[in-house]
Amino acid sequence: MELTVYMAISIDGLITRGNSDSNWVSDTDWDQFHSFIKSSDCIIMGRKTMEEFGNDFPIKGPFNIVLSNNEGLQKNDDNVSIISGTPEQVIKLAKSKNLKSLLLIGGSDVNSQFIKANLVDEIVLSIHPLVIGNGLSIFGEAALDVKLELIETKNIKNELVQIRYKVVK
């Protein structure tokens, strides 16, 4: 089983403008994002990220896992599980469903929980040529010390730089 974090970020390391605005993410990056989704068995996100998808949730194709402490939150869909739990419990659920490639798509609190639990195998960042100045960072304000090994860098349409890292465990 492999868990990859995929995030669109500004050059100042932010994943949102303010608390939740991601309208600055380019169409090119959305295309990249959807290609990662298509190659994944499962996507994992927090409640706020789920809400950002609006009517596009659940995301078609992979199994959708949403981490939320809101016990009243429900989706009547066989392709969705909304759970209140730890990252380890999410991994246990994914294993029970025989899911192999997991894609973590945010937000910063959920990303932070998984990286702290040493469950992330790769991080893919699509860096936009944009300075936002105020927003949420990829792992929030968690005190972390995680070593990474560069796997690949790509220039995508002269618009994005995509960097792929392996998490050194």
Buried (B, 14 or more C-beta within 10 A) or exposed (E): BEBBBBBBBBEEBBBBBEEBEBEBBBEBBEEBBEEBBEEBBBBBBBBBBBBBEEEEBBBEBBBBBBBBEEEEEEBEEEEBBBEEEBBEEBBEBBEEEEBEBBBBBBBBBBBBBBBBEEBBBBBBBBBBEBEBEEBBBBBBEBEEEBEBEEEEEEEBEEEBBBBBBBBEE
